[in-house]
Every structure is written in structure tokens, then in C-alpha cells.
Amino acid sequence: EDHADAACMALDCVIERKRISDLVARSAAGDHARQLCRLESCGLLHPFLLLEGEPRQANACTVYDDPTEVAGVAAAPHAIRSDEDIEELCARHFLLGSCIGIITTSDAEGTVRILRLLTEWMIWTLPRSRRLPMLTAAKATATRVETHDAGLVPRCPTPLARPSQLLSSTESEGNRYTVLVAASPSMLRRLGKSSDPDTGIQVEEVPQLLADTEGGCSALISLRGARACNGCTAARCSSKTAGTVLVVVLPGARLVREVLEAASLLGSSAPTARLAEAAATAIAALLEAPATALDEVAPQLSQRPAPPRRLVILEGLRAAVLSAARALPATPNLSAMLPRLLSVVELVALVLDLWAGWRTRIHEVRPASATSSFVKAIARIALEEAQKLCDISDIRVRSRGGA
């Protein structure tokens, strides 16, 4: 409010903040669904839904205008009544390829910190020719090279394109689907032997994925047409992969280590965005290992026009920061990082989403259990969404036949 409009600038990011109590209260009326639709069509490159508070709070919140309180009235399809409903909302949102990212914070203080970090990153990556309109393009380029030492820390490329809108391809014509969860050994131990032929979900071990070190693990979730449908040849429909999701889990300690290494190289006084950029570059390179392993695990994916959706789950960031703070040597360089170590680590998580093409999710409370539950939710919802499309396709085929 203290600046004229001409001195202000709209960054390519918009955030819809919702406290858990607000999300639950108006969910029966579908308020959040309409707001998400508006975010989808806003035209900005980085729309986000920010959920503030612990999801478990949803269990104690009141849903206003809840139709289930009236006898004989069907439940509202958008109503959110529990932390499981919030988990399903996030999983479904990711699975359907929404351009909206989801950020979670524990309280208002965390929200303010995230907003500050996002603003700092957006300004950092904004082209100098746009940020300083009075400079010529040549001067802006020279200023960027001088200020950022481009030879030392690589600049961020253009964000990767998001996958297509639907997980299941319209070419998948099988009238029954199965979900195959190919899990690394550590992920398999978390999921347990949860294969269920009746539900169509199969879990098996695939050691070729990310090496299970330091608490990391991974899973490849594939949706497949189970058998040929009427009028299609088996070669066309049988066991066709209709969509794939790659989930990689990293411990928070790995992010903290990369941030400290960046501080050791660039100096603890380097800008937060610069430190986060260097650490995110290293993490992105690490994440390419399981992505590359897809060629061995599922070579048929290379023939698909859309790449698999990619999700990285970061476990225990706060605990890792506290542990590092207690263990840090008393060197002036690294000790100076302590006041903002959490901020830099959180920005690394955001940068992986903003720049590296990985949707990011953070699990702080009972992280192993939360990750297992979320992976199972993705598999379950993939099957549900595929079956919906299959049922719609069958209705259309019957309608054409009747005509």
C-alpha cells in the first residue's frame, strides 16, 4: 500500500490459503472445488493451494450445511470430514495432473515463512530485463552474470511441462483395470504384502529403483488394462499401460546435507535463493537415478507421448534440521547458517516443484506411515478414476449402438 502501482510487479505465482477448519467447514457446499477450478484457469504459471494446520484437526471440525444430517439425503460429493479425506483430495489432485501444487504448513508462522520464500525465489528467477526495465538487455545480462557467478552455480532452466490432464489414456480400452505397484525393497516393507486380486491392486518388489539408503525408497505405480474389451484385439488392449506415477522418498537429512555443502562452497552469507538453487540442483540430479531406471523396469514407457508423473516425498525436514543444528561444528561459516537453515531447506523443497518438474510433498508427523498411506491412496484412486472412465466409455458405446 505504500507503493504506487507502477512500482509494483505481479509475480507468476498465486496462492489460495485455507486453514483446515475453513476447508472442512465449507466443503459440503463445494467452495474449495470452485476455488480450485478458478486457480486452474488463472493463467499464472505457478498456482498453489496452501493448507494451514494439521490434517488431523479435520476430524474435530464442523461441516456446515452437511446434507448427511438430513435423513434420506445423499452425502455431498465434495465434503471433507477427516484427515483421510484431505489425503484423498491431495492424491486425486496430483493423480489427475492438475497444474495446482499443494503446500502444507503447520501454523500461520510457517505460512508467512513460505510466502516470503516463494516471493524471494520468484524475484530471484525473474529475468533481469523484466525486473529492471530501465536497463538494456545487454546490461541486464551482464548484471546477472556478475551477480550470480553463472559459472559456479547453473541457472535454472525453463520448468518442465506438466503431464497430461488424465492418468488413463483415452486409448486404454480394457473393461477392467489393475494397478501394479513396483516397489523398492524398503518401500515394499512399508506397504506390506498388500496385493489384493479382488480390488485389482498388485504389489511386487523391483530392486532396480532408487537404492534404499539413508531411509530413501521409491515406487512405480502403473495402471494397466487387464483384458481386451469387446471389439478390440488382445494385442491392442491386453496389459496395456494406461498411466504411470513415479514416487521417490527422500529423508530430510539429505536435503540438509546438500544445503550445508552449498553453504560451504558459496559461503553462509550467500542469498537464500542461491543456496537453495545449488542444493536443489544436486537433489534433482539424485532423483534422475530412479527416473532413468524406468527404462529397465518399464521400457514400454519410452513409447508413450507423456512422461510418468513424478512425486518426491520428503520425510522429517524439521527433525533433520534440529539434528543438524546440534551436530554442526563450531566453525563460523556453518554456524552462521543455523538461523536460516530451516528456511533454506524448505525453499529447496519448493524449488523441486517450481523448477525441477517434481511435485513435492512433505511428511513431518509419523513420516513412514504417512508415506505408506499416501502411496496406497494413489493406487486406490488410480483404479477408481480408470474404472469411471471405463464405465463412461461403455455407456457411450451402448448409446451409439442403440442409435
Residue, then its C-alpha position, 0 to 999 in steps of 0.5 A: e500500500d505504500h507503493a504506487d502501482a507502477a512500482c509494483m510487479a505481479l509475480d507468476c505465482v498465486i496462492e489460495r490459503k485455507r486453514i483446515s477448519d475453513l476447508v472442512a467447514r465449507s466443503a459440503a457446499g463445494d467452495h474449495a472445488r470452485q476455488l480450485c477450478r478458478l486457480e486452474s484457469c488463472g493463467l499464472l504459471h505457478p498456482f498453489l493451494l496452501l493448507e494451514g494446520e494439521p490434517r488431523q484437526a479435520n476430524a474435530c471440525t464442523v461441516y456446515d450445511d452437511p446434507t448427511e444430517v438430513a435423513g434420506v439425503a445423499a452425502a455431498p460429493h465434495a465434503i471433507r470430514s477427516d484427515e483421510d479425506i484431505e489425503e484423498l483430495c491431495a492424491r486425486h489432485f496430483l493423480l489427475g495432473s492438475c497444474i495446482g501444487i499443494i503446500t502444507t504448513s503447520d501454523a500461520e508462522g510457517t505460512v508467512r515463512i513460505l510466502r516470503l520464500l516463494t516471493e524471494w525465489m520468484i524475484w530471484t528467477l525473474p529475468r533481469s530485463r523484466r525486473l529492471p526495465m530501465l536497463t538494456a538487455a545487454k546490461a541486464t545480462a551482464t548484471r546477472v552474470e556478475t551477480h550470480d557467478a553463472g559459472l559456479v552455480p547453473r541457472c535454472p532452466t525453463p520448468l518442465a511441462r506438466p503431464s497430461q490432464l488424465l492418468s488413463s489414456t483415452e486409448s486404454e480400452g480394457n473393461r477392467y483395470t489393475v494397478l501394479v505397484a513396483a516397489s523398492p525393497s524398503m518401500l515394499r516393507r512399508l506397504g506390506k504384502s498388500s496385493d489384493p486380486d479382488t480390488g485389482i491392486q498388485v504389489e511386487e518388489v523391483p530392486q532396480l529403483l532408487a537404492d534404499t539408503e539413508g531411509g530413501c525408497s521409491a515406487l512405480i505405480s502403473l495402471r494397466g488394462a487387464r483384458a481386451c474389451n469387446g471389439c478390440t484385439a488382445a494385442r491392442c488392449s491386453s496389459k496395456t499401460a494406461g498411466t504411470v506415477l513415479v514416487v521417490v522418498l527422500p529423508g530430510a537429512r539429505l536435503v540438509r546435507e546438500v544445503l550445508e555443502a552449498a553453504s560451504l562452497l558459496g559461503s553462509s552469507a550467500p542469498t537464500a535463493r542461491l543456496a537453495e538453487a545449488a542444493a536443489t540442483a544436486i537433489a534433482a540430479l539424485l532423483e534422475a537415478p530412479a527416473t532413468a531406471l524406468d527404462e529397465v523396469a518399464p521400457q514400454l514407457s519410452q513409447r508413450p507421448a507423456p512422461p510418468r508423473r513424478l512425486v518426491i516425498l520428503e520425510g522429517l525436514r524439521a527433525a533433520v534440521l534440529s539434528a543438524a543444528r546440534a551436530l554442526p561444528a563450531t566453525p563460523n561459516l556453518s554456524a552462521m547458517l543455523p538461523r536460516l537453515l530451516s528456511v533454506v531447506e524448505l525453499v529447496a523443497l519448493v524449488l523441486d516443484l517450481w523448477a525441477g518438474w517434481r511435485t513435492r510433498i512433505h511428511e513431518v508427523r509419523p513420516a513412514s506411515a504417512t508415506s505408506s498411506f499416501v502411496k496406497a491412496i494413489a493406487r486406490i484412486a488410480l483404479e477408481e478414476a480408470q474404472k469411471l472412465c471405463d464405465i463412461s466409455d461403455i455407456r457411450v458405446r451402448s448409446r451409439g449402438g442403440a442409435 
